[in-house]
Amino acid sequence: MKVFITGGTGFIGRHLVRRMAQTEHTIRCLARKTSDTKELRNLGAEIIVGDVNDRNSLKEGMQGCDWVFNLANVYSWWEPDKTVYRKINVEGTHNVMVCALEAGVSKVVHVSTIGVWGKPEESPIREETPLAPERESEYCRTKLSGEQIAWQLYREKGLPLVVIYPCGVMGSGDPKLTGATIKLLIERRLPATVFDDTITTFVHVKDVAEAILKAAEKPDNLGEKYIVGNTRLSMEDYYDLISDVSGIAPPMFRMPDFLVMFNARLLTWLADIIKRPPLWGMATDAMRTTKHGFIADGSKAERELGFVYTPIREAVEEEVAWYRQAVPGRIQQPVMEKEADIPLYWSNEERRSQERSRVNFPCDVEGLSRGKQIQQIAQVMNLSRDGMYLAAGTPLDEGTEVKAKITATSFNKTFWVMGKVLNSTAKGMAVRFADLVPKEIEMITHPQ
């Protein structure tokens, strides 16, 4: 198929073109004169100079194409000129859809955002979930307006439309809020954590690219919606995961919610005056969105489009590596301590208060993996009064109860512990102990 892509120079767009270059499809990308298109050209894409508000360039780009992928949008939480949101996200989307109708393409895959739902009462958000009355940002408001135009053309004019709704996208090359947070943390310039208890659904950028391609290739799915995202993390877990991957401890200070919003309003007011982005990315729209978070169910996309979600840890690893490679002189490398090579998943408070012991004890573990009860052999690699880290071939489901029979080789004794899985990755899991902790834990962490 011959495919016309708008937004190919953006974060998701570049990953999509890389994925498309691995197929037999012919790629044509819309790009402005000022855009860096070297990588796209190297991947074999034909470049059409123009933008989504130039219908002539859109018509030229779509001529002879079978599919249109519309990724062009203003994805930011603050702009000095607020009219740019409507110009691109609404008017630009309208232009793309009208030109696609005129070109007679067989499918249009429009990339929206999970943020168009706002904060609905129903949780998790699914494709059929009714929209909330309000949205938290001008970005989300205009993305919804643009999408509604597309759906109107689908209903009234027969636009061959499919819509993708990415959740919090992560991966290498991310210049936006999630990427900026990682950059600030590993440069040790993040002053405090915010909204630690808020839960957000994340997804690897490569999975979004795969979903776009699969949605185009799937027959008989016009009019379908696909939420793309599978990993739910609290902001505290999010900071801890970045810390675990980078080796840089998260900030010790947690900013109270009221203070976050006060600072966001103040910094946004100042940004509007000096016409420069708010310090630390604390735009009011960004903080409102982060505060509310979003819990979404992306299982339909995985089930119907036939792909498997990538562990979000891989996205964080790629993102940290990308930032370190991009600015090697500025980003401080982690200090190698005796526990630096042990994955740590404790909360910020636990990181500061508990005394951890590096150990290597065999244990038998019982618990749920993908909803099924299993037993397996694991290794206790990190132990404290509050919990432990287990290296295991088959990590258990997050939030489930776990029972472990530990053999303490240091004093040749076997004992049982009960707990709950806090975090789980391909390499192992962090377990928080139940209230009744065996005395053997104290013997190991505080030997006489």
N, C-alpha and C positions, 0 to 999 in steps of 0.2 A: 504494500500500500504506500501511497505518497501522502506524507503527513505535514501539515502546516502547524507550527508551534509558535505561540506568543509567550513571552516571558522566558525564553530559553536561556537568557543570560543570568537569571535569578538563581537563588539557592536550590530550590526544587528543580527548576528548569535545567540546570547544568547536569544534575544527576539523571534527569529523564533523558537528555540527549545522549549521555554516556550509555545508558541502558538501550536506547533505540539503536545506537551504533552497533550493538551486538546482534541485531536482527537484519532481516532482508528489507525492511522498510526504508523508503527514501525520505530524507529529512530536509525540511525547509523551515528556517527560523526567521521571524521578524525581529529586527534589532535597530536601535537608534544609531545615528552616526557616531555618537560619543561612546557607545558600548564597546567593551572588550570582547571581540568575537573570535579571537585566535583559537581558543580551545574548540569552539564549535566548528570552525572551519577544518581544524585538524581531524575532527571526528567525522568529517564528510558532509556536514550540513551546508546547504546553500543558504546564503544570507540575503534577505530582502530588507533593504534599508527603509525604515519608516517607524510608525508607532500606531497604537490602537485608536488614536483620534484622527488618523489619516486613512480615510476609506480607500483611497487609490492604492496605497501600499498594501492594504488588506486584500483588496480584490486581486492585485498582482500576485500576492503570496498564495492565495487560495486557488488560483487558476490551475485546473488539472489535478487538484488534490482530492483524496478520498476522505480523509479525516482532518479535523481541526482540534488541537489541544490548546485550550485557553488558560494560560497560567499568569498572564500579565495582570499585575495589580500593584497598588501601593500598600505594602505590608510594613507598617511602622506604627508606633504608638504616639508619635509627635511629629508634626511638620510645621515649619514656619508659615506656610501658606496652606490653610486648611481646605481650600477649594480643590487641591490636587486629589484628595480622596474621591470626591464625586467625579472629577474629570476622568480619572482612570478607572476606578472601580465600578462606576455606574455608566457614564457615557461611553467609556472605552469598551466595556462589556457589551453594551447595546450595539455598538458598531460591529464588533466581532460577530455577534449572533446574526445580525441582519445580513452581513456579507456572506456568512456561511450558508444562509438560506438561499441567497441569490446564486452562490456558486454551486449549489446542489450537492454538497458533500453528503456522504452516507452516515456520518456520525460526528458529533461534537462532544468532546469530553471537557467539561468546565470544572476547574478546581476552585472550590469555595473554601470554607473553614468551619470547624466545629463551633466557632464563636458566634455563628449566625443564630444559634439556638438561644443565646443569652443564658439565663439561669432558670431553666424550667423546673417545675415541681417534681416531675418524674425523673428518677435516677435509677440506672444509668441512662444517658441519652442514647436512643436508638433512632433509626431512620424515620420511623413513624411517630416519634415523639412530637407533640405540639410545641410550637415556638413560644418562648416566654414573651411577655409584652415589651420588655426593654432589653437593649444590648449595652455593654459596658464601655464601648469605644466607638469613635468615628470610623475606624477601620471596619469593625464588625457591622456597624449600621449600613455603611455604603456597600460592603460585600453582599449583604442581604438584599439591598435594593437592586444591585446588578443581577443577582441570581434570580430575583423575582421577575425581572424583565425576560430573562432566558426561559423561565418556566411558562410565562405568558405566551411567548412565541412558540413554545412546544405545544401548548394546548390549542392555540388559535391558528397557527400557521404550519404546524407539523415539523418544527425544528427537531432534528434527530438527536436529542439531548440525553446525556448521562452526566451526573454530578458527583464529584469526589469531595469528601469533607475530611481533610487531614486534622489530626489532633495536634499536640505539641510536637513539632518536628525537630529532630536532632540529628547531627551528623557533621562530617567535615565540611568546612566552608560556610558554616552558619554565622551570618553577621548580625542576627537580630537578638531579641531579648535573652533567649536561652543560651545562645553562644556568647553573648556579652557577659552573662553571669559567670559562665565557665572561665572566660578570659580574666575577669576581675578577681575571681577566687584564686586561680593559679598564679596570678601576678601579685597576690596578697594585697589587693586594693579594694576588696569587698569589705565595707565597714561593719556590716551586720547581716544576719539572716532575717528574712521577712516571711510572715504568714506560714510558719513552720507546719501548722496542722492542715493547711489546705491541700486537697488532693487533686492532681491533674493527670490526665491520660497522655502518654507520650508515644512516639512512633519513630522508627528509623527512617531517615529521608529516602533510603533505597527502597523501602517498602512502599512509600508513597509513589515513587516512580514506577514500581512494578504494578501497583494497583491501577495507575493511569493506563499503562500499556494493556494490562489484562482486561480492563473495562472496555477498551476500544476493540480488542480482539474477540471478546465474547459476543456471540450472536444473540439476537432477540432480547436485548436488555435495554432498549430505548425507554426513557422515563424512569430509570432506576437511580437510586441514591446509594452511595457507599461511604460509610464512616470508616476512616482508616486510622487505627490506633489500638494498642492492646495492653500497654503497661501503665498501671496506676501507681503513682508515687505521691506520698506527701512531700511537701517542700523540704521537710527535714530529711526524708530519705533521699531526695534529689541532691541536696547539699552533701550528704554523707557519701553518696555514690561517686560524685565528682571528686571528693576528698580521697576516697579509696583508690580511685583510678590514678589520680595525679600525685598522691602522696603529700598533698598540702592540706593541713587541718582547716576546717571551716572556721569562720569568725566565732569568738566566744560570746559575743553580744547578740541577743535576739531582740530586735526592735519591736516594741508593742504595736499592735495594729493601728491604734489611734494616732501614734506618732508617725507611722509609715505614711498614712494618708495626709497628715498635716504637712509633712516634709514634701510629699509629692505635689500637693497643691502649691506650696511655696516655690519649689524648684521649677514647676511648670509655668507659674506666673513669671518667674525670672527669665525662663527660656523664651517665652513669648515676647519679652521686652528686648532681649539681646539677640534674638533669632539664632540661638544655638541650642542643641539638644540638652535636656535636663541632665544634671550630674548623676552618675551611676545608673542612667537609664530610668530614673524614677519619675517618668511622666505619669500624670494622673490616670490616663486611660490604661497604661500598663499595670499600674498597681491595683486598679479596680478589677481588671481581668484576672490578675494573679491572685487577688484576695478571694475571689469567688471560685476560681478553678473550674474544672469540668470533668465529670466522670462519665465516660462514654463506652459504648459496647461496639467494637469494630469486628465482631465475629462474622457478620454477614459478608464483609469484603473477603475475609480469609476463606470462608466456606464457599462462596459462589464464584469468586475470581480465581481460586485455585493457587494461592501462594501461602507460605508460612511466615509468620512474623519473625523478625530478627530480634534477639535479646537486646534490650535498650542499652545494656552495658557496652555492647560493641559500638553503638553510636557515640557514647561518651568517650570511649577509648580513642575512637577516630578523631573526635572533636578536640580532645586534649592534645593528641599528637599533632593535629593540624595547626593549632595555635602555637605550639612549641616550635614547629618547623617554620611557621610564618614569621615569628618574632623571636628567634632563638636567643638573642642577646638580652631581651628585657624580662623574659619569663624565668623566674627562679626555679631551678630544679629541686626536687625534694631532698631533704637531708636524710641520708641513709642511717636509720636507727636499727636497733636490734629486732624491732617488730615491723620494719618497713615493708617486708615482703609478705606479710600476713594480711589477707583481706579483712578489713574492719568494717562493721556495719552498725555500730552502736549509735545511739542518739547523741546529740551534741552534749547534753548534760552528763550522759554516761561517759563520754570521752574524757570529760574534765574530772569526774569524780572517782571513777573506779580504778583499781589497780589490776591490770591484766597480767596474766602469766602466759608466756609462750611455752606450749607443751606439745607433745606428740604421743597421744594415747589412742589405742584402738578402741572401738566401741561398736556395739550392735544397735542399729537405729530402726525404730518402727514409726510409721506415719503414712500420710496420704501423699501420693504422687499422681497428679492428674486425676484426682478423685478416687484412686484405687489404693487400698491398703497394701503396703509393701514392707519388707524387711531387707536390710542391707548392712554391709560392713562399711564403716567410715573411720575418719581420723579426727580426734579433737586437736585443733591446732592453736586455739587461743581460748583462754579460760579466765573468768572472773567470778565474783560473788553473784553477779547479775545474769550472766549468760555465757555462751561459748560460740565459737565458730567451728563448723564441721566441714571438712573436705570430704565430698561424697560424689560418687559416680552418677547418682540419680537424686538431685536435690528435691526436697519435698515442697508441697504447695505452700505458698505464703499464707500466714494466718491460721494454719492448722496446728493441732496438737501433735507433739512429738514425744516419744519415750526412748531414752538411750541408756544402754548398759555399758558403762565405761570401765575399762581395766586400767587402773592407776599403776603403771609399772614402777613408779618411783617408790611405792611402799607395798606393791604386790597385793592389791585389794580391788575387788570388783563391786560396783555400786550402781544403782539406778537413779536417773534424774528425769523429771518431767518438765516440759516447757512448751513454748509456742514459736513457730518459725516467723521471724521478723522479715527477713529478706532472703531471696533465693536466686542463685545464678547458676550458670552451667558448671561452675567449679565447686560450689558448696552452698552453705546456708548459715545464717546467723540465728541463734536460738536464745530467747529470753527465758530464764528459769521461772517455774511456778513459785508460789509463795514459800512452800516448804522445800528448802535446799538442803541436801545431805551434808553432814559435818565433814565429809571427805573433801568437799570443795574448799572449805576453810583450811584443811590440812595441806592442800596443794598450793593455794594462793598465798598462804601465810605459814610456811613451814617453820617449825621451832628450831 
